[in-house]
């Protein structure tokens, strides 16, 4: 499978998740398709025809993620729109935690739904895994490599739950909810799962992380990546869950250094402190 980020609005990401069959025409679904014409333009550049677009996945109901669903339904009548609540615009297929489904006729992709309520109550992360073996993917024309041109074995669309070195605001949840989402639900995924988040917030997140954990090698490596413009400055889809667990303070709330910096006695206190500090613009390092 290939996963192609499509920048929309000021800092949002929509995505095209597409199959890479050996013989048949590729198929695709759109993810968080806020700007349908923009995503359609990229899809056409990828050689995708309208009749090969199977549906749309929506991580949560905020307008900058689900706002294109009505236009998608009009452009692609009868196609599925997956989402976590009936309140999500134009949703046709409700999913809940633990649900799964298959996409694509050839070179199928398995999708698993992970409920992560906090940023919104309807937040769902979608874990996707190409059912072909690693060796088979390596032998495809593009091979497994960094960037949207390369084949991907597994990834997770996290919407506004998990960002690179950060997390979403607790609009409809608590520190406990976000801890569960990040450190219990998402942490069950394989360490090499690539993170496909809803916004390009990595520069400000890294500045925050560098203030919290200035001597942590993984944080220093992230800052170095930003300075050199790794992957053209597009940070979604190049970091793994395992890396997030090393450079993301919100996934390190039980770490002694984080507890000390936040003055907290437990992980929930640390989570609350970190979120409030980030909201208020405190703890920002110059990077």
C-alpha positions as CSV (number, residue, x, y, z in Angstrom):
1,X,0.0,0.0,0.0
2,X,1.0,3.6,-0.4
3,X,-0.1,6.5,1.8
4,X,0.0,9.9,0.2
5,X,-0.4,13.0,2.5
6,X,-2.4,15.9,0.9
7,X,-1.8,19.2,2.7
8,X,-5.1,21.1,3.1
9,X,-6.1,24.4,4.8
10,X,-3.2,25.9,6.7
11,X,-1.7,22.9,8.4
12,X,-4.1,19.9,8.0
13,X,-3.4,16.7,6.3
14,X,-5.8,14.7,4.3
15,X,-4.6,11.3,2.9
16,X,-4.9,9.0,0.0
17,X,-4.6,5.3,1.0
18,X,-4.1,3.3,-2.2
19,X,-3.5,-0.3,-3.1
20,X,-0.5,-1.3,-5.2
21,X,-1.6,-4.4,-7.1
22,X,0.7,-6.1,-9.6
23,X,-1.9,-6.3,-12.4
24,X,-5.2,-4.7,-11.6
25,X,-5.9,-1.0,-11.5
26,X,-5.1,0.6,-8.0
27,X,-8.0,1.4,-5.7
28,X,-8.1,4.0,-2.9
29,X,-9.9,5.5,0.0
30,X,-9.5,9.1,1.1
31,X,-8.9,10.0,4.8
32,X,-10.1,13.2,6.5
33,X,-11.1,14.6,3.1
34,X,-11.7,18.3,4.1
35,X,-11.0,19.6,0.6
36,X,-12.4,17.2,-2.0
37,X,-11.2,19.1,-5.2
38,X,-7.6,19.2,-3.8
39,X,-7.6,15.5,-2.9
40,X,-9.1,14.6,-6.3
41,X,-6.4,16.6,-8.1
42,X,-3.7,14.6,-6.3
43,X,-5.6,11.3,-6.9
44,X,-5.7,12.1,-10.6
45,X,-1.9,12.7,-10.6
46,X,-1.5,9.3,-9.0
47,X,-3.5,7.7,-11.9
48,X,-6.6,7.0,-9.8
49,X,-9.9,7.0,-11.6
50,X,-13.2,8.1,-9.9
51,X,-14.6,4.5,-10.1
52,X,-11.6,3.3,-8.2
53,X,-12.3,5.5,-5.1
54,X,-14.0,3.2,-2.7
55,X,-14.9,5.5,0.2
56,X,-13.7,7.9,2.9
57,X,-12.4,7.4,6.4
58,X,-13.0,10.1,9.0
59,X,-11.0,10.2,12.3
60,X,-13.4,12.6,14.1
61,X,-16.2,15.1,13.5
62,X,-14.4,18.4,13.6
63,X,-15.0,20.5,10.4
64,X,-11.4,20.6,9.3
65,X,-11.4,16.8,9.1
66,X,-15.0,15.9,8.3
67,X,-16.0,19.1,6.5
68,X,-15.6,17.6,3.0
69,X,-17.7,14.5,3.6
70,X,-20.9,16.0,2.1
71,X,-19.0,17.0,-1.0
72,X,-17.4,13.5,-1.1
73,X,-20.8,11.9,-0.9
74,X,-22.0,14.1,-3.8
75,X,-19.0,13.4,-5.9
76,X,-18.9,9.6,-5.2
77,X,-22.6,8.5,-4.7
78,X,-23.0,5.2,-2.9
79,X,-19.5,5.1,-1.5
80,X,-18.9,4.3,2.1
81,X,-17.9,7.0,4.7
82,X,-16.6,5.4,7.9
83,X,-16.7,7.3,11.2
84,X,-17.1,6.9,14.9
85,X,-20.5,8.6,15.5
86,X,-23.7,9.3,13.7
87,X,-23.0,13.0,14.3
88,X,-20.0,12.8,11.9
89,X,-21.1,14.5,8.6
90,X,-22.5,12.1,6.0
91,X,-21.2,9.0,7.7
92,X,-22.6,5.8,6.3
93,X,-20.7,3.1,8.2
94,X,-20.4,3.6,12.0
95,X,-17.4,1.9,13.6
96,X,-16.4,1.3,17.2
97,X,-13.4,0.1,19.1
98,X,-12.2,-3.3,17.9
99,X,-14.1,-3.2,14.6
100,X,-12.2,-4.3,11.5
101,X,-12.7,-4.5,7.8
102,X,-10.8,-5.2,4.6
103,X,-10.1,-2.8,1.7
104,X,-9.2,-3.4,-1.9
105,X,-9.7,-6.4,-4.2
106,X,-6.1,-7.1,-4.9
107,X,-3.2,-6.4,-2.5
108,X,-5.8,-6.0,0.3
109,X,-5.3,-3.9,3.4
110,X,-6.7,-4.8,6.8
111,X,-8.1,-1.9,8.8
112,X,-8.6,-2.0,12.6
113,X,-10.6,0.7,14.4
114,X,-9.3,2.0,17.8
115,X,-11.5,4.3,19.8
116,X,-9.5,7.2,21.4
117,X,-12.0,9.6,22.9
118,X,-10.6,12.7,24.4
119,X,-10.0,15.4,21.8
120,X,-13.5,14.6,20.8
121,X,-15.8,11.8,22.0
122,X,-16.0,10.4,18.5
123,X,-12.3,10.2,17.9
124,X,-11.3,6.9,16.1
125,X,-7.8,6.0,15.0
126,X,-7.6,3.7,12.0
127,X,-4.7,1.2,11.9
128,X,-4.0,-0.1,8.4
129,X,-1.8,-3.0,7.5
130,X,-0.9,-4.4,4.0
131,X,-1.6,-8.1,4.1
132,X,1.4,-8.9,2.0
133,X,4.7,-9.9,3.6
134,X,7.6,-7.5,4.1
135,X,9.6,-9.4,1.5
136,X,6.8,-9.2,-1.0
137,X,6.6,-5.4,-0.5
138,X,10.3,-5.0,-0.9
139,X,10.1,-6.7,-4.3
140,X,7.4,-4.3,-5.7
141,X,8.5,-1.7,-8.3
142,X,8.7,1.1,-5.7
143,X,10.0,-1.0,-2.8
144,X,9.7,-0.1,0.9
145,X,11.2,3.4,1.4
146,X,10.5,6.7,3.1
147,X,8.1,9.1,1.6
148,X,4.8,8.8,-0.2
149,X,6.3,6.9,-3.2
150,X,7.4,4.0,-1.1
151,X,5.4,0.9,0.0
152,X,4.2,0.8,3.6
153,X,3.6,-2.3,5.6
154,X,1.6,-0.6,8.5
155,X,0.5,2.8,9.7
156,X,-2.1,4.5,11.8
157,X,-4.3,7.5,11.0
158,X,-4.4,9.3,14.3
159,X,-6.4,12.5,13.5
160,X,-6.0,14.9,16.4
161,X,-5.3,12.3,19.0
162,X,-1.5,11.7,18.4
163,X,0.8,14.2,16.7
164,X,4.5,13.9,16.1
165,X,5.9,14.6,19.5
166,X,2.6,15.9,20.8
167,X,-1.1,15.2,21.2
168,X,-4.5,16.9,20.7
169,X,-6.2,19.2,23.2
170,X,-8.6,17.6,25.7
171,X,-11.7,19.3,24.3
172,X,-14.1,16.5,25.3
173,X,-12.0,14.4,27.6
174,X,-9.5,14.3,30.5
175,X,-5.9,13.6,31.2
176,X,-6.9,10.1,32.0
177,X,-8.7,9.7,28.6
178,X,-5.6,10.9,26.7
179,X,-3.3,8.7,28.7
180,X,-5.5,5.7,27.9
181,X,-5.6,6.7,24.2
182,X,-1.9,7.1,23.8
183,X,-0.3,4.8,26.4
184,X,-2.8,1.9,26.4
185,X,-4.7,1.8,23.1
186,X,-2.2,3.0,20.6
187,X,0.7,1.5,22.4
188,X,-0.6,-1.9,21.6
189,X,0.3,-1.4,18.0
190,X,3.6,-2.7,16.5
191,X,6.6,-0.5,17.2
192,X,7.2,0.0,13.5
193,X,3.8,1.4,12.9
194,X,4.1,4.7,11.0
195,X,2.2,7.7,12.4
196,X,-0.1,9.7,10.0
197,X,-1.5,12.6,12.0
198,X,-4.0,15.3,11.3
199,X,-1.8,18.4,11.4
200,X,1.7,19.5,10.7
201,X,2.5,20.8,14.3
202,X,5.9,19.1,14.6
203,X,8.1,22.2,14.9
204,X,6.1,23.7,17.8
205,X,5.8,20.2,19.4
206,X,9.5,19.6,19.1
207,X,10.3,23.0,20.7
208,X,8.0,21.9,23.6
209,X,9.6,18.5,23.9
210,X,13.1,19.9,23.8
211,X,12.2,22.1,26.8
212,X,10.8,19.1,28.7
213,X,13.5,16.7,27.8
214,X,16.5,18.7,26.5
215,X,19.1,16.0,26.9
216,X,17.1,13.1,25.5
217,X,18.8,11.8,22.4
218,X,15.5,11.0,20.6
219,X,14.3,14.6,21.1
220,X,17.7,15.9,19.8
221,X,17.4,13.7,16.8
222,X,13.9,15.0,16.0
223,X,15.1,18.6,16.3
224,X,18.0,17.8,14.0
225,X,15.6,16.3,11.4
226,X,13.6,19.5,11.4
227,X,16.7,21.7,11.0
228,X,17.9,19.7,8.0
229,X,14.4,19.5,6.5
230,X,14.1,15.7,6.4
231,X,11.5,14.6,3.8
232,X,11.1,18.1,2.6
233,X,9.7,19.2,6.0
234,X,6.7,16.8,5.8
235,X,6.9,15.0,9.1
236,X,3.8,12.8,8.9
237,X,4.4,9.2,7.9
238,X,8.1,9.1,8.6
239,X,8.1,8.5,12.4
240,X,7.1,5.2,14.0
241,X,5.2,4.5,17.2
242,X,8.4,3.3,18.7
243,X,10.1,6.6,18.0
244,X,7.1,8.5,19.5
245,X,7.5,6.5,22.7
246,X,11.0,8.0,22.9
247,X,10.5,11.6,21.8
248,X,6.9,12.4,22.8
249,X,6.5,13.7,26.4
250,X,2.8,12.7,26.3
251,X,3.8,9.1,25.8
252,X,6.5,9.4,28.6
253,X,4.3,10.6,31.4
254,X,5.6,7.9,33.8
255,X,9.2,8.7,33.0
256,X,11.1,10.0,36.1
257,X,12.5,13.0,34.2
258,X,9.0,14.0,33.0
259,X,7.6,13.6,36.5
260,X,10.4,15.8,37.9
261,X,10.0,18.5,35.3
262,X,6.2,18.6,35.8
263,X,6.4,18.4,39.6
264,X,4.0,15.5,39.5
265,X,3.7,12.4,41.6
266,X,1.9,10.3,39.0
267,X,1.3,10.0,35.2
268,X,-2.1,11.7,35.2
269,X,-0.7,14.8,36.9
270,X,2.1,14.9,34.4
271,X,-0.3,14.5,31.5
272,X,-2.5,17.4,32.8
273,X,0.5,19.6,33.5
274,X,2.0,19.0,30.0
275,X,-1.2,19.8,28.2
276,X,-1.8,23.0,30.2
277,X,1.8,24.1,29.6
278,X,1.5,23.4,25.9
279,X,-1.9,25.3,25.7
280,X,-0.4,28.3,27.4
281,X,2.8,28.4,25.4
282,X,5.1,27.6,28.3
283,X,8.2,25.3,28.1
284,X,9.3,26.3,24.6
285,X,12.9,25.8,23.6
286,X,14.6,27.7,20.8
287,X,15.1,25.2,17.9
